[in-house]
């Protein structure tokens, strides 16, 4: 299923999307498969798989530790694509890869995007690729029908917001606050104002999904009711993986609570 179609389906049901991030290969490739299936059982609408890179500049300590565990377990781009292809998730749960540009460039842009299609991956997030330098990758994404998803931060100025919206597809990733990834206890006022700012500045109809710091159903509910189309949750799931106790059961339970917060009623 295309990402755009997933958001359309959810909108018709009065729901926002739960987008769940985990790093592929943490704790092992086999463990990743079990965790992805637990996320789907818990109600995750889109699965964001991290392809680990040795210098993850956008990620906080929790995700960095997850990336290190995945690399230590032997995760490589070749294994990543094999894993994604073998996941056998429901056809209506799109997969998205999040990684850094160095890995894409080294593999070759067209080869990387073609591998995404072959593996059932519908979208790509590259946090260290500025929109101004993205045209080469965007060309290959358009050729293969893969969404290229960009980030907008609270510090993004209006002209650049418009460029990001014009170039991006699938959804726009709104960074809830400045800094790196990591779970927080509150929803910053800047997060809520960013949703209004992007809508008002760009008039975009592309879905807006908010990430960085969301860890509870109440936080998800606040963000969805403020007009976002989805929430992105990573560190809260990765914390469970790091703990290593009853991981699938706790992953599924957390996903259920977060998904309950994504209802608009």
Residue pairs with C-beta under 8 A, 6 or more apart in sequence:
1 91
1 92
1 93
1 94
1 122
2 94
2 122
2 147
2 170
3 46
3 94
3 96
3 122
3 123
3 147
3 169
3 170
3 171
3 207
4 147
4 169
4 170
4 207
6 17
6 45
6 46
6 92
6 93
6 94
7 17
7 171
7 207
7 229
7 230
9 92
10 16
10 17
10 45
10 229
10 230
11 229
14 263
14 264
14 265
15 45
15 262
15 263
15 264
16 220
16 223
16 224
16 228
16 229
16 230
16 231
16 262
16 263
16 264
17 45
17 46
17 171
17 207
17 209
17 229
17 230
17 231
17 262
18 43
18 44
18 45
18 46
18 220
18 230
18 231
18 233
18 255
18 258
18 259
18 262
19 44
19 45
19 46
19 47
19 48
19 96
19 171
19 209
19 211
19 230
19 231
19 232
19 233
20 39
20 44
20 46
20 47
20 48
20 232
20 233
20 234
20 237
20 255
21 48
21 49
21 50
21 98
21 211
21 232
21 233
21 234
21 237
21 238
22 32
22 35
22 36
22 39
22 47
22 48
22 49
22 50
22 66
22 234
22 237
22 238
22 241
23 49
23 50
23 52
23 63
23 66
23 67
23 69
23 70
23 238
24 32
24 49
24 50
24 51
24 52
24 70
24 75
24 80
24 83
24 84
25 32
25 52
25 69
25 70
25 71
25 73
25 74
25 75
25 79
25 80
25 83
26 32
26 52
26 66
26 67
26 69
26 70
26 73
26 75
26 238
26 241
27 69
27 73
27 241
27 244
28 73
29 73
29 74
29 75
29 79
29 83
31 241
31 247
32 49
32 83
33 83
33 86
33 87
34 247
34 248
35 237
35 241
35 247
35 248
35 251
36 47
36 49
36 87
36 89
37 87
37 89
37 248
38 247
38 248
38 249
38 251
38 252
38 255
39 47
39 237
39 251
39 252
39 255
40 47
40 89
40 90
40 93
41 252
41 255
42 251
42 252
42 253
42 254
42 255
42 256
42 258
42 259
43 255
43 256
43 258
43 259
44 93
44 255
44 259
45 93
45 230
45 259
46 93
46 94
46 95
46 96
46 230
47 89
47 93
47 94
47 95
47 96
48 95
48 96
48 97
48 98
48 125
48 232
48 234
49 80
49 84
49 95
49 96
49 97
49 98
49 121
50 63
50 66
50 67
50 70
50 97
50 98
50 99
51 75
51 77
51 80
51 97
51 98
51 99
51 103
52 66
52 67
52 68
52 70
52 71
52 75
52 99
53 67
53 99
53 100
53 102
53 103
54 67
54 71
55 100
55 102
56 63
56 64
56 67
56 100
57 100
57 127
57 128
58 127
58 128
58 180
58 181
59 67
59 180
59 181
60 179
60 180
60 181
60 182
60 235
61 182
62 181
62 182
62 183
62 235
62 238
62 239
62 242
63 181
63 182
63 234
63 235
63 238
65 238
65 242
66 238
66 241
66 242
69 242
77 103
77 107
77 112
77 115
80 97
81 115
81 116
81 118
81 119
82 119
84 95
84 97
84 119
84 120
84 121
85 118
85 119
85 120
87 95
87 120
89 95
89 120
94 122
94 123
95 119
95 120
95 121
95 122
95 123
96 121
96 122
96 123
96 124
96 125
96 147
96 149
96 170
97 116
97 121
97 123
97 124
97 125
98 124
98 125
98 126
98 127
99 124
99 125
99 126
100 126
100 127
100 128
101 126
101 128
101 129
101 137
103 112
104 112
104 124
104 126
104 137
107 115
109 136
109 137
109 140
110 140
110 143
112 140
113 124
113 137
113 140
113 141
113 143
113 144
113 146
114 144
116 122
116 124
116 144
116 146
117 144
117 145
117 146
121 146
122 146
122 147
122 170
123 146
123 147
123 148
123 149
123 169
123 170
123 171
124 137
124 141
124 146
124 147
124 148
124 149
125 149
125 151
125 173
126 134
126 137
126 148
127 151
129 137
131 150
131 160
131 163
131 164
131 167
131 168
132 163
134 148
134 150
134 167
137 148
138 148
138 167
141 147
141 148
141 169
147 168
147 169
147 170
147 171
148 167
148 168
148 169
148 170
149 168
149 169
149 170
149 171
149 172
149 173
150 164
150 167
150 168
150 172
150 173
151 164
151 172
151 173
151 174
151 175
152 161
152 164
152 172
152 173
152 174
152 175
152 194
152 198
153 175
153 178
154 175
154 177
154 178
154 190
154 191
154 193
154 194
155 178
156 164
158 201
161 197
161 198
161 201
161 202
162 201
162 202
164 172
165 172
165 198
165 202
165 204
165 206
168 206
169 206
170 206
170 207
171 206
171 207
171 208
171 209
171 229
171 230
172 198
172 204
172 206
172 207
172 208
172 209
173 209
173 211
173 232
174 191
174 194
174 195
174 198
174 208
174 209
174 210
174 211
174 228
175 211
175 212
176 184
176 187
176 188
176 190
176 191
176 194
176 210
176 211
176 212
176 213
176 214
177 184
177 188
177 190
177 191
177 212
177 213
179 212
180 212
181 211
181 212
181 213
181 234
181 235
182 212
182 213
182 235
183 213
183 214
183 215
183 235
183 236
183 239
184 213
184 214
184 215
185 215
186 219
187 213
187 214
187 219
187 222
187 223
188 213
191 210
191 223
192 222
192 223
192 226
194 210
195 208
195 210
195 223
195 226
195 227
195 228
196 226
196 227
198 204
198 208
199 208
199 227
207 229
207 230
208 227
208 228
208 229
208 230
209 228
209 229
209 230
209 231
209 232
210 223
210 228
210 230
210 231
210 232
211 231
211 232
211 233
211 234
212 232
213 219
213 235
214 220
214 223
214 231
214 232
214 233
214 236
214 258
215 233
215 235
215 236
216 236
216 257
216 258
216 261
217 257
217 258
217 259
217 260
217 261
218 261
219 231
219 261
220 231
220 233
220 258
220 261
220 262
221 261
221 262
221 263
223 231
224 230
224 231
224 261
224 262
224 263
224 264
225 264
230 262
231 258
231 261
231 262
233 258
236 254
236 258
237 251
237 254
237 255
240 247
240 250
240 251
240 254
241 247
241 251
